[in-house]
Amino acid sequence: MLGARAATAHAETDVFNNTVAIVVAIISACLALVSIKSANISQAAHNEQRAAASSWNQYQAKRLRQFDLQQRLAHADAEARDASGTQAASVDRPAYDALLLRWRTETNVYALEMKELASRARAHERRHKRLATLDDDFDVASAFLTLALTLLAVAALTRNFAILIAGVVIGGISVFFSALAFSGNLAVHPTFLLELIGVSLNAPGADNFGQR
């Protein structure tokens, strides 16, 4: 009788240990994948942010140059209207007209380049925003995976079935968020959970480049 009970208890212990081991292995594998992917996503988001900043800086430089040329053209037009006959005769008109034409052409070229740079910068901003959102999803997945591993470790030490169930449930949630992050589906975004774990939803500089 005692031998049967001991065998039953041993079998139950084996089932418990095997369950913990399998769940821990699955969650550990998910955590490793999530950590690698999260690092890549974060780096890509930073690259897009830097690219947007670079494009806006070029835009500002060209806008300043365009403004300078527009001021020169306005000054030249004012001088042409106010010039006396003697002053007008002393000017090398063909060279002066060629210079004004070059300035106007450069002004138009700057306008086209600025439009292209603004479009490029906004595209980088959109990609940055999407990648930052995905990075938040990976943060949530990582948090739940870590919590699940902690609960499973406690369950293994205490052999508490309730804690094991809690670890499995949390592990299932973490795997769901991991799959959601890997799929790139932004329709389901755990805003409340992100705020709960202290993830900033509006990182400084994330959406400020377009305010031009």
C-alpha positions as CSV (number, residue, x, y, z in Angstrom):
1,M,0.0,0.0,0.0
2,L,2.7,2.4,1.0
3,G,4.7,1.4,-2.1
4,A,1.7,2.2,-4.3
5,R,1.3,5.6,-2.8
6,A,5.0,6.3,-3.1
7,A,4.9,5.3,-6.7
8,T,1.9,7.5,-7.3
9,A,3.5,10.4,-5.6
10,H,6.7,9.9,-7.6
11,A,4.7,9.7,-10.9
12,E,2.9,12.9,-9.9
13,T,6.2,14.6,-9.2
14,D,7.5,13.5,-12.5
15,V,4.5,14.9,-14.3
16,F,4.8,18.2,-12.5
17,N,8.5,18.4,-13.2
18,N,8.1,17.5,-16.8
19,T,5.3,20.1,-17.3
20,V,7.5,22.8,-15.7
21,A,10.5,21.8,-17.8
22,I,8.5,21.8,-21.1
23,V,6.8,25.1,-20.4
24,V,10.1,26.7,-19.3
25,A,11.8,25.5,-22.5
26,I,9.0,27.0,-24.7
27,I,9.0,30.3,-22.9
28,S,12.8,30.5,-22.8
29,A,12.9,30.0,-26.6
30,C,10.2,32.6,-27.1
31,L,12.1,35.1,-24.8
32,A,15.4,34.6,-26.8
33,L,13.6,35.2,-30.1
34,V,11.8,38.2,-28.7
35,S,15.0,39.7,-27.3
36,I,16.8,39.4,-30.6
37,K,13.9,40.7,-32.6
38,S,13.3,43.6,-30.2
39,A,16.9,44.7,-30.4
40,N,16.7,44.7,-34.2
41,I,13.4,46.6,-34.2
42,S,14.8,49.2,-31.8
43,Q,17.9,49.7,-33.9
44,A,15.8,50.1,-37.0
45,A,13.5,52.6,-35.3
46,H,16.5,54.7,-34.2
47,N,17.9,54.5,-37.7
48,E,14.6,55.8,-39.1
49,Q,14.6,58.6,-36.5
50,R,18.1,59.7,-37.4
51,A,17.2,59.5,-41.1
52,A,14.2,61.7,-40.6
53,A,16.2,64.2,-38.6
54,S,18.9,64.3,-41.3
55,S,16.3,64.9,-44.0
56,W,14.7,67.7,-42.0
57,N,18.1,69.3,-41.4
58,Q,18.8,69.3,-45.2
59,Y,15.4,70.7,-45.7
60,Q,16.1,73.6,-43.4
61,A,19.5,74.3,-45.0
62,K,17.9,74.5,-48.4
63,R,15.1,76.6,-47.2
64,L,17.6,79.1,-45.7
65,R,19.5,79.1,-49.0
66,Q,16.3,79.7,-50.9
67,F,15.2,82.5,-48.6
68,D,18.6,84.2,-49.1
69,L,18.3,84.0,-52.9
70,Q,14.7,85.3,-52.7
71,Q,15.9,88.3,-50.6
72,R,18.7,88.9,-53.2
73,L,16.1,88.8,-56.0
74,A,13.8,91.2,-54.2
75,H,16.7,93.6,-53.5
76,A,17.8,93.4,-57.2
77,D,14.3,94.2,-58.4
78,A,14.1,97.1,-56.0
79,E,17.4,98.5,-57.3
80,A,16.3,98.0,-60.9
81,R,13.2,100.1,-60.2
82,D,15.1,102.9,-58.4
83,A,18.2,103.0,-60.6
84,S,18.7,106.2,-62.7
85,G,19.5,106.1,-66.4
86,T,23.3,106.6,-65.7
87,Q,23.3,103.8,-63.2
88,A,21.4,101.5,-65.4
89,A,23.7,102.2,-68.3
90,S,26.8,101.4,-66.2
91,V,25.5,97.9,-65.4
92,D,26.6,95.0,-67.6
93,R,23.0,94.0,-68.4
94,P,23.5,90.6,-70.0
95,A,25.7,89.4,-67.1
96,Y,23.3,90.9,-64.6
97,D,20.2,89.3,-66.3
98,A,22.1,86.0,-66.4
99,L,22.9,86.2,-62.7
100,L,19.2,86.9,-61.9
101,L,18.1,84.0,-64.1
102,R,20.5,81.7,-62.2
103,W,19.2,82.8,-58.9
104,R,15.6,82.2,-60.0
105,T,16.5,78.8,-61.4
106,E,18.3,77.9,-58.1
107,T,15.3,79.1,-56.1
108,N,13.0,76.8,-58.2
109,V,15.4,73.9,-57.8
110,Y,15.5,74.4,-54.1
111,A,11.7,74.3,-53.9
112,L,11.6,70.9,-55.7
113,E,14.4,69.5,-53.5
114,M,12.7,70.8,-50.4
115,K,9.4,69.1,-51.4
116,E,11.3,65.8,-52.0
117,L,13.2,66.1,-48.7
118,A,10.0,66.8,-46.8
119,S,8.3,63.8,-48.4
120,R,11.3,61.6,-47.6
121,A,11.4,62.8,-43.9
122,R,7.7,62.1,-43.4
123,A,8.1,58.6,-44.8
124,H,11.0,58.0,-42.3
125,E,8.7,59.4,-39.5
126,R,5.9,57.0,-40.5
127,R,8.3,54.0,-40.5
128,H,9.8,55.1,-37.2
129,K,6.3,55.4,-35.6
130,R,5.4,51.9,-36.8
131,L,8.7,50.4,-35.6
132,A,8.4,52.1,-32.2
133,T,4.9,50.7,-31.8
134,L,6.2,47.2,-32.7
135,D,9.0,47.7,-30.2
136,D,6.4,48.5,-27.5
137,D,4.7,45.2,-28.3
138,F,7.9,43.3,-27.9
139,D,8.5,45.1,-24.6
140,V,5.1,43.8,-23.4
141,A,5.9,40.3,-24.7
142,S,9.3,40.3,-22.9
143,A,7.7,41.5,-19.7
144,F,5.1,38.7,-19.7
145,L,7.7,36.1,-20.7
146,T,10.0,37.1,-17.8
147,L,7.1,37.1,-15.4
148,A,6.0,33.6,-16.6
149,L,9.6,32.3,-16.1
150,T,9.6,33.7,-12.6
151,L,6.4,32.1,-11.6
152,L,7.5,28.7,-13.1
153,A,10.7,28.9,-11.1
154,V,8.7,29.5,-7.9
155,A,6.4,26.7,-8.8
156,A,9.3,24.3,-9.3
157,L,10.8,25.2,-5.9
158,T,7.5,25.0,-4.0
159,R,5.7,22.4,-6.1
160,N,2.7,24.6,-6.0
161,F,0.2,23.6,-8.6
162,A,-1.7,26.9,-8.5
163,I,1.5,28.9,-9.2
164,L,2.3,26.5,-12.0
165,I,-1.2,27.2,-13.5
166,A,-0.6,30.9,-13.1
167,G,2.8,30.6,-14.9
168,V,1.3,28.6,-17.7
169,V,-1.5,31.2,-18.1
170,I,0.9,34.1,-18.1
171,G,3.1,32.1,-20.5
172,G,0.2,31.7,-22.9
173,I,-0.5,35.4,-22.8
174,S,3.2,36.2,-23.4
175,V,3.3,33.8,-26.4
176,F,0.2,35.5,-27.8
177,F,1.8,39.0,-27.5
178,S,5.0,37.6,-29.0
179,A,3.1,36.2,-32.0
180,L,1.3,39.5,-32.3
181,A,4.6,41.4,-32.3
182,F,6.2,39.1,-34.9
183,S,3.2,39.3,-37.1
184,G,3.5,43.1,-37.2
185,N,-0.2,43.5,-36.5
186,L,-0.8,46.9,-34.9
187,A,-4.5,46.6,-34.7
188,V,-4.2,45.2,-31.2
189,H,-1.9,47.5,-29.2
190,P,-1.7,46.9,-25.4
191,T,-1.7,50.6,-24.4
192,F,-2.9,50.0,-20.8
193,L,-0.2,47.4,-20.2
194,L,2.5,49.6,-21.7
195,E,1.5,52.4,-19.4
196,L,1.4,49.9,-16.5
197,I,5.0,48.8,-17.1
198,G,6.2,52.3,-17.6
199,V,6.8,52.3,-21.4
200,S,6.7,55.8,-22.8
201,L,4.2,56.0,-25.6
202,N,5.5,59.3,-26.8
203,A,9.2,59.2,-26.8
204,P,10.9,62.6,-27.1
205,G,11.6,63.5,-30.6
206,A,9.4,60.7,-32.1
207,D,6.9,62.9,-33.8
208,N,8.5,66.3,-33.6
209,F,10.4,66.3,-36.9
210,G,7.3,67.0,-39.0
211,Q,6.5,70.2,-37.2
212,R,7.9,72.3,-40.0
